[in-house]
Structure formats: C-alpha cells, structure tokens
Amino acid sequence: MQYIFSIISGIIVGFSLGLIGGGGSILAIPLLIYFVGIKNPHLVIGTTALAVGINALINVYSHLRKKNVSLRTGAIFTVFGILGVLLGTTLGLITPGGKLLFLFSFLMIVIGAYMFITKCKTCKNYDAIPKKNNNDDPPDPPKKGLWQKIKLEVFGVLAGFASGYFGIGGGFLIVPALLYSADITMNLAVGTSLMSVGTFGLVTALRYGIAGKVLVTIALLYVLGGIFGGYAGAKLSSSMKRSTLRRFFSLIIIVVGIYMAIESFSAVF
C-alpha cells in the first residue's frame, strides 16, 4: 500500500508543479509522512531529496533544448550551493526529527504567504514564459562584475543550506535568488534553477543515504507518479488562470503547514 500511495503522492506533487510552475514539491514531505505513512522525519527527508533531485534533472533536458539554461551561472550557483547542502545535511541529521518537522512547518507557512502575496508579479512572469522568444535571452547574464559574482556565490550557499537542511528542492528560493544575484530573465532563472535543484537533491540524498536514511524504491515510485502528474497539470494549466491557481495552492500550503506545526508541537515543547 505504501508503494501505491507513493505513486499517488508523486502524481499530486507533479500535478501541482505542472499546474502552477513551482512550489509544489514542498508538499512532498507532508505527503510521505501523513499519506504514505513513513513516520521517521529523517527517512522522509532523504527519500524526498532523491525524488526531487531525479525529477529536476529529468526536466533540465527540455529547458536545455529551449536554450533556457545559463550553464555558467548555474555552475557557479550550484558549486557554492553544494557547500551549503553539506552543512545543511550535517545539521539536519543531528536535529531531532520532531523539531525538524516543526521548523519545516513554519517554512511552509512563510512560503505559502510569500506565494500568496507575490502572486500577481510572479504569475505574470511565469505566464509570459511560453510567449517569449527564447532566442532573445542571452545564454549568460550581461553583468559579470565582482559584486555580482559574490552575490551569486553567497545566495548559492544559502539556498543550498535550506535545501540540505529540509531536504526540499528549493526552486521557490533558487529562482528569486538567481533573478536577484545573476540579473537574468525569468526564462533563464526557471531553467537554470533545475540544475541546482537536481544537484542539491542528489547530494542531500547521498548524505542521507550514507546514514541509511533513504528509501530508493519509494523515491523512484514518487518520480514515476510525478511524470504522469506533471503532464496532466501542464495540460490543465493552459486552460486556467495561473494566478488564481497559485493563490489557491498557497492557501493549501499554509493550511498544511499549520497542521504540521500542531502535530509536531508536542515533540518540541
């Protein structure tokens, strides 16, 4: 039954990603805990990281074909981000599971609120992606000053730390970070972010796997369900207003975050 529920959970996450364009992977952890029934938080984080990492790397290929990936920017951001991932996973493994879930619940609430507040600007940019000529985007950001490189490296470390500590893809953090630090268009930020999401996920999974905290079969079934869910979500999103979908989804994230906070409260206090 856990295998079946894992596929269903993957479909749900993939569907939400295809529907709104980002942020859906944050539901992976609560789904594995409360729906699939894996009660060990560290085991859930390691498994989720593997599934998210594989899924992101699969999607990189399509963005490369559309020239929506800045390899130089992505490489710099990812290399420094790995340092943050290693630090984040080290702290995550020694943090008690209940406390980790409690902190994660607040992250969900903050992300949900951010998605709700910034919905108009973000959705406008996402909706513009298919309509924009990809050839208008330069393969690399036009500015290459020292300060910009420092910003790119610092934000890479911070995003990597969050991804490693909580075992999430972090695309909702990486895309804004790339927009701010690399001075690239939304098209490139979305495609380039998948390089980091995939790498961060695999490094996190490797670190947790060494500690025996990864369920490979569950992760692969999750990815399988995500492929079908993503296709269905992308199909449906073309006929619906993405800003409305994003607002609705942000409320779901907030509600789930509040539920997780209540459920894990006793483990902290």
C-alpha positions as a Markdown table, in Angstrom:
| # | Residue | x | y | z |
|---|---|---|---|---|
| 1 | Met | 0.0 | 0.0 | 0.0 |
| 2 | Gln | 2.9 | 2.4 | 0.7 |
| 3 | Tyr | 4.1 | 1.8 | -2.9 |
| 4 | Ile | 0.7 | 2.7 | -4.3 |
| 5 | Phe | 0.4 | 5.7 | -2.0 |
| 6 | Ser | 3.9 | 6.8 | -3.1 |
| 7 | Ile | 2.8 | 6.8 | -6.8 |
| 8 | Ile | -0.4 | 8.8 | -5.9 |
| 9 | Ser | 1.7 | 11.3 | -3.9 |
| 10 | Gly | 4.1 | 11.7 | -6.8 |
| 11 | Ile | 1.1 | 12.4 | -9.1 |
| 12 | Ile | -0.2 | 15.0 | -6.7 |
| 13 | Val | 3.2 | 16.8 | -6.5 |
| 14 | Gly | 3.8 | 16.5 | -10.2 |
| 15 | Phe | 0.3 | 17.8 | -11.0 |
| 16 | Ser | 0.8 | 20.8 | -8.8 |
| 17 | Leu | 4.2 | 21.6 | -10.3 |
| 18 | Gly | 2.7 | 21.3 | -13.8 |
| 19 | Leu | -0.3 | 23.4 | -12.8 |
| 20 | Ile | 1.4 | 26.4 | -11.1 |
| 21 | Gly | 5.0 | 26.2 | -12.3 |
| 22 | Gly | 6.7 | 25.9 | -8.9 |
| 23 | Gly | 6.4 | 25.4 | -5.2 |
| 24 | Gly | 4.6 | 22.1 | -5.4 |
| 25 | Ser | 7.5 | 20.0 | -4.3 |
| 26 | Ile | 7.1 | 21.4 | -0.8 |
| 27 | Leu | 4.1 | 19.1 | -0.3 |
| 28 | Ala | 6.3 | 16.0 | -0.8 |
| 29 | Ile | 7.4 | 15.8 | 2.8 |
| 30 | Pro | 3.9 | 16.0 | 4.4 |
| 31 | Leu | 2.6 | 13.6 | 1.9 |
| 32 | Leu | 5.2 | 11.0 | 2.7 |
| 33 | Ile | 4.6 | 11.4 | 6.4 |
| 34 | Tyr | 0.8 | 11.7 | 6.6 |
| 35 | Phe | -0.4 | 9.9 | 3.5 |
| 36 | Val | 2.3 | 7.3 | 2.7 |
| 37 | Gly | 2.9 | 6.6 | 6.4 |
| 38 | Ile | 6.6 | 7.0 | 6.8 |
| 39 | Lys | 7.0 | 8.3 | 10.3 |
| 40 | Asn | 10.7 | 8.8 | 10.5 |
| 41 | Pro | 11.3 | 12.5 | 9.5 |
| 42 | His | 15.0 | 11.9 | 8.5 |
| 43 | Leu | 14.0 | 9.0 | 6.3 |
| 44 | Val | 11.3 | 11.1 | 4.7 |
| 45 | Ile | 13.8 | 14.0 | 4.0 |
| 46 | Gly | 16.4 | 11.7 | 2.5 |
| 47 | Thr | 13.8 | 10.0 | 0.3 |
| 48 | Thr | 12.2 | 13.2 | -0.8 |
| 49 | Ala | 15.6 | 14.7 | -1.7 |
| 50 | Leu | 16.3 | 11.8 | -4.0 |
| 51 | Ala | 12.9 | 12.0 | -5.7 |
| 52 | Val | 13.1 | 15.8 | -6.2 |
| 53 | Gly | 16.7 | 15.6 | -7.4 |
| 54 | Ile | 15.9 | 13.0 | -10.1 |
| 55 | Asn | 12.8 | 14.8 | -11.2 |
| 56 | Ala | 14.6 | 18.1 | -11.6 |
| 57 | Leu | 17.5 | 16.6 | -13.6 |
| 58 | Ile | 14.9 | 15.0 | -15.9 |
| 59 | Asn | 13.4 | 18.4 | -16.6 |
| 60 | Val | 16.7 | 20.1 | -17.3 |
| 61 | Tyr | 16.9 | 18.4 | -20.7 |
| 62 | Ser | 13.8 | 20.1 | -22.1 |
| 63 | His | 15.0 | 23.5 | -20.9 |
| 64 | Leu | 18.4 | 23.0 | -22.4 |
| 65 | Arg | 16.7 | 22.3 | -25.8 |
| 66 | Lys | 14.8 | 25.6 | -25.4 |
| 67 | Lys | 18.0 | 27.4 | -24.5 |
| 68 | Asn | 16.5 | 28.3 | -21.2 |
| 69 | Val | 19.6 | 27.4 | -19.1 |
| 70 | Ser | 22.7 | 29.5 | -18.4 |
| 71 | Leu | 25.3 | 26.9 | -17.8 |
| 72 | Arg | 28.0 | 29.3 | -16.4 |
| 73 | Thr | 25.6 | 30.9 | -13.9 |
| 74 | Gly | 24.1 | 27.6 | -12.9 |
| 75 | Ala | 27.5 | 26.0 | -12.4 |
| 76 | Ile | 28.7 | 28.8 | -10.1 |
| 77 | Phe | 25.5 | 28.8 | -8.1 |
| 78 | Thr | 25.5 | 25.1 | -7.8 |
| 79 | Val | 29.1 | 24.6 | -6.9 |
| 80 | Phe | 28.9 | 27.0 | -4.0 |
| 81 | Gly | 25.4 | 25.7 | -3.1 |
| 82 | Ile | 26.9 | 22.2 | -2.5 |
| 83 | Leu | 28.9 | 23.7 | 0.4 |
| 84 | Gly | 25.6 | 24.9 | 1.9 |
| 85 | Val | 24.0 | 21.5 | 1.2 |
| 86 | Leu | 26.7 | 19.6 | 3.1 |
| 87 | Leu | 26.4 | 22.0 | 6.0 |
| 88 | Gly | 22.6 | 21.8 | 6.0 |
| 89 | Thr | 22.5 | 18.0 | 5.8 |
| 90 | Thr | 25.0 | 17.7 | 8.6 |
| 91 | Leu | 22.9 | 19.9 | 10.9 |
| 92 | Gly | 19.7 | 18.2 | 9.7 |
| 93 | Leu | 20.8 | 14.7 | 10.6 |
| 94 | Ile | 21.7 | 15.8 | 14.2 |
| 95 | Thr | 18.5 | 17.8 | 14.6 |
| 96 | Pro | 15.7 | 15.8 | 16.4 |
| 97 | Gly | 13.0 | 14.7 | 13.9 |
| 98 | Gly | 10.1 | 16.4 | 15.7 |
| 99 | Lys | 12.0 | 19.7 | 15.9 |
| 100 | Leu | 12.9 | 19.4 | 12.2 |
| 101 | Leu | 9.3 | 19.0 | 11.2 |
| 102 | Phe | 8.2 | 21.9 | 13.4 |
| 103 | Leu | 10.7 | 24.2 | 11.7 |
| 104 | Phe | 9.7 | 22.9 | 8.3 |
| 105 | Ser | 6.0 | 23.7 | 9.1 |
| 106 | Phe | 7.0 | 27.3 | 9.6 |
| 107 | Leu | 8.9 | 27.3 | 6.4 |
| 108 | Met | 5.7 | 26.1 | 4.6 |
| 109 | Ile | 3.7 | 28.9 | 6.2 |
| 110 | Val | 6.2 | 31.5 | 5.1 |
| 111 | Ile | 6.4 | 30.1 | 1.6 |
| 112 | Gly | 2.7 | 29.9 | 1.3 |
| 113 | Ala | 2.3 | 33.5 | 2.4 |
| 114 | Tyr | 5.0 | 34.6 | 0.0 |
| 115 | Met | 3.3 | 32.9 | -2.9 |
| 116 | Phe | 0.0 | 34.5 | -2.0 |
| 117 | Ile | 1.4 | 38.0 | -1.6 |
| 118 | Thr | 3.6 | 38.0 | -4.7 |
| 119 | Lys | 1.1 | 36.0 | -6.9 |
| 120 | Cys | 0.5 | 38.8 | -9.4 |
| 121 | Lys | 4.1 | 39.6 | -10.2 |
| 122 | Thr | 5.3 | 36.0 | -10.2 |
| 123 | Cys | 2.4 | 34.7 | -12.2 |
| 124 | Lys | 2.8 | 37.4 | -14.8 |
| 125 | Asn | 6.4 | 36.4 | -15.3 |
| 126 | Tyr | 5.6 | 32.7 | -15.5 |
| 127 | Asp | 2.7 | 33.2 | -17.9 |
| 128 | Ala | 5.0 | 35.2 | -20.1 |
| 129 | Ile | 7.5 | 32.4 | -20.5 |
| 130 | Pro | 5.8 | 30.4 | -23.3 |
| 131 | Lys | 5.0 | 33.6 | -25.2 |
| 132 | Lys | 8.6 | 34.9 | -25.1 |
| 133 | Asn | 11.0 | 34.2 | -27.8 |
| 134 | Asn | 13.7 | 32.2 | -26.1 |
| 135 | Asn | 16.4 | 33.4 | -28.5 |
| 136 | Asp | 16.0 | 36.9 | -27.0 |
| 137 | Asp | 17.6 | 35.6 | -23.8 |
| 138 | Pro | 21.3 | 35.7 | -23.7 |
| 139 | Pro | 23.0 | 32.4 | -22.6 |
| 140 | Asp | 24.8 | 34.3 | -19.8 |
| 141 | Pro | 23.9 | 37.4 | -17.7 |
| 142 | Pro | 25.2 | 40.6 | -19.2 |
| 143 | Lys | 26.9 | 41.8 | -16.0 |
| 144 | Lys | 30.0 | 40.0 | -14.8 |
| 145 | Gly | 31.3 | 42.3 | -12.0 |
| 146 | Leu | 32.9 | 41.1 | -8.8 |
| 147 | Trp | 30.0 | 42.1 | -6.7 |
| 148 | Gln | 27.6 | 40.1 | -8.8 |
| 149 | Lys | 29.8 | 37.0 | -8.6 |
| 150 | Ile | 29.9 | 37.4 | -4.8 |
| 151 | Lys | 26.1 | 37.7 | -4.6 |
| 152 | Leu | 25.7 | 34.6 | -6.8 |
| 153 | Glu | 28.1 | 32.6 | -4.6 |
| 154 | Val | 26.5 | 33.7 | -1.3 |
| 155 | Phe | 23.0 | 33.1 | -2.4 |
| 156 | Gly | 24.1 | 29.7 | -3.7 |
| 157 | Val | 25.4 | 28.7 | -0.3 |
| 158 | Leu | 22.2 | 30.0 | 1.4 |
| 159 | Ala | 19.9 | 28.1 | -1.0 |
| 160 | Gly | 22.0 | 25.0 | -0.7 |
| 161 | Phe | 21.8 | 25.1 | 3.1 |
| 162 | Ala | 18.0 | 25.3 | 3.0 |
| 163 | Ser | 17.7 | 22.5 | 0.5 |
| 164 | Gly | 20.1 | 20.3 | 2.5 |
| 165 | Tyr | 18.6 | 21.0 | 5.9 |
| 166 | Phe | 15.0 | 20.4 | 4.9 |
| 167 | Gly | 15.5 | 18.0 | 2.0 |
| 168 | Ile | 13.5 | 20.1 | -0.4 |
| 169 | Gly | 14.3 | 21.2 | -4.0 |
| 170 | Gly | 14.2 | 24.8 | -3.1 |
| 171 | Gly | 13.2 | 26.1 | -6.5 |
| 172 | Phe | 10.9 | 28.6 | -4.9 |
| 173 | Leu | 14.1 | 30.0 | -3.2 |
| 174 | Ile | 16.5 | 29.5 | -6.1 |
| 175 | Val | 14.5 | 31.2 | -8.8 |
| 176 | Pro | 14.2 | 34.5 | -6.9 |
| 177 | Ala | 17.9 | 34.2 | -5.8 |
| 178 | Leu | 19.0 | 33.8 | -9.5 |
| 179 | Leu | 16.8 | 36.7 | -10.6 |
| 180 | Tyr | 18.4 | 39.0 | -7.9 |
| 181 | Ser | 22.0 | 37.8 | -7.9 |
| 182 | Ala | 22.6 | 36.9 | -11.6 |
| 183 | Asp | 20.5 | 39.5 | -13.3 |
| 184 | Ile | 18.9 | 37.1 | -15.8 |
| 185 | Thr | 15.4 | 36.8 | -17.2 |
| 186 | Met | 12.6 | 34.7 | -15.7 |
| 187 | Asn | 13.0 | 32.1 | -18.6 |
| 188 | Leu | 16.7 | 31.5 | -17.7 |
| 189 | Ala | 16.1 | 31.6 | -14.0 |
| 190 | Val | 13.5 | 28.8 | -14.1 |
| 191 | Gly | 15.6 | 26.6 | -16.4 |
| 192 | Thr | 18.9 | 27.3 | -14.6 |
| 193 | Ser | 17.3 | 26.6 | -11.2 |
| 194 | Leu | 16.7 | 23.0 | -12.2 |
| 195 | Met | 20.5 | 22.4 | -12.4 |
| 196 | Ser | 20.8 | 23.4 | -8.7 |
| 197 | Val | 17.6 | 21.7 | -7.6 |
| 198 | Gly | 18.7 | 18.4 | -9.1 |
| 199 | Thr | 22.3 | 18.6 | -7.8 |
| 200 | Phe | 21.2 | 19.7 | -4.3 |
| 201 | Gly | 18.7 | 16.9 | -4.2 |
| 202 | Leu | 21.2 | 14.2 | -5.2 |
| 203 | Val | 23.9 | 15.5 | -2.8 |
| 204 | Thr | 21.4 | 15.6 | 0.1 |
| 205 | Ala | 20.2 | 12.1 | -0.8 |
| 206 | Leu | 23.8 | 10.8 | -0.9 |
| 207 | Arg | 24.5 | 12.3 | 2.5 |
| 208 | Tyr | 21.3 | 10.8 | 4.0 |
| 209 | Gly | 21.9 | 7.5 | 2.1 |
| 210 | Ile | 25.3 | 7.1 | 3.8 |
| 211 | Ala | 23.4 | 7.4 | 7.1 |
| 212 | Gly | 20.9 | 4.8 | 5.9 |
| 213 | Lys | 18.0 | 7.4 | 5.6 |
| 214 | Val | 16.8 | 6.9 | 2.0 |
| 215 | Leu | 14.1 | 4.6 | 0.6 |
| 216 | Val | 15.2 | 4.2 | -3.0 |
| 217 | Thr | 12.1 | 2.3 | -4.2 |
| 218 | Ile | 9.7 | 4.9 | -2.7 |
| 219 | Ala | 11.6 | 7.7 | -4.3 |
| 220 | Leu | 11.6 | 6.1 | -7.7 |
| 221 | Leu | 7.8 | 5.4 | -7.5 |
| 222 | Tyr | 7.4 | 9.0 | -6.4 |
| 223 | Val | 9.2 | 10.2 | -9.6 |
| 224 | Leu | 7.1 | 7.8 | -11.7 |
| 225 | Gly | 3.9 | 9.3 | -10.4 |
| 226 | Gly | 5.3 | 12.8 | -10.8 |
| 227 | Ile | 5.9 | 12.3 | -14.5 |
| 228 | Phe | 2.2 | 11.5 | -15.1 |
| 229 | Gly | 1.0 | 14.2 | -12.7 |
| 230 | Gly | 3.2 | 16.8 | -14.3 |
| 231 | Tyr | 1.9 | 16.1 | -17.8 |
| 232 | Ala | -1.7 | 16.3 | -16.6 |
| 233 | Gly | -1.0 | 19.5 | -14.7 |
| 234 | Ala | 0.7 | 21.2 | -17.6 |
| 235 | Lys | -2.2 | 20.3 | -19.9 |
| 236 | Leu | -4.8 | 21.8 | -17.5 |
| 237 | Ser | -2.8 | 24.9 | -16.7 |
| 238 | Ser | -3.0 | 26.1 | -20.3 |
| 239 | Ser | -6.8 | 26.5 | -19.9 |
| 240 | Met | -6.8 | 28.1 | -16.5 |
| 241 | Lys | -5.6 | 31.4 | -15.0 |
| 242 | Arg | -2.3 | 30.6 | -13.2 |
| 243 | Ser | -2.5 | 33.5 | -10.8 |
| 244 | Thr | -5.8 | 32.1 | -9.4 |
| 245 | Leu | -4.3 | 28.6 | -9.2 |
| 246 | Arg | -1.2 | 29.9 | -7.4 |
| 247 | Arg | -3.3 | 31.8 | -4.9 |
| 248 | Phe | -5.4 | 28.7 | -4.1 |
| 249 | Phe | -2.3 | 26.5 | -3.9 |
| 250 | Ser | -0.6 | 28.9 | -1.5 |
| 251 | Leu | -3.6 | 28.6 | 0.9 |
| 252 | Ile | -3.2 | 24.8 | 0.8 |
| 253 | Ile | 0.5 | 25.1 | 1.7 |
| 254 | Ile | -0.4 | 27.4 | 4.6 |
| 255 | Val | -3.1 | 25.1 | 6.0 |
| 256 | Val | -0.8 | 22.0 | 5.7 |
| 257 | Gly | 2.0 | 24.0 | 7.4 |
| 258 | Ile | -0.3 | 24.9 | 10.3 |
| 259 | Tyr | -1.4 | 21.2 | 10.6 |
| 260 | Met | 2.2 | 20.1 | 10.7 |
| 261 | Ala | 3.1 | 22.7 | 13.3 |
| 262 | Ile | 0.2 | 21.5 | 15.6 |
| 263 | Glu | 1.2 | 17.8 | 15.0 |
| 264 | Ser | 4.9 | 18.3 | 15.8 |
| 265 | Phe | 4.4 | 20.9 | 18.6 |
| 266 | Ser | 4.5 | 18.2 | 21.3 |
| 267 | Ala | 7.8 | 16.9 | 20.1 |
| 268 | Val | 9.4 | 20.3 | 20.6 |
| 269 | Phe | 7.9 | 21.6 | 23.8 |
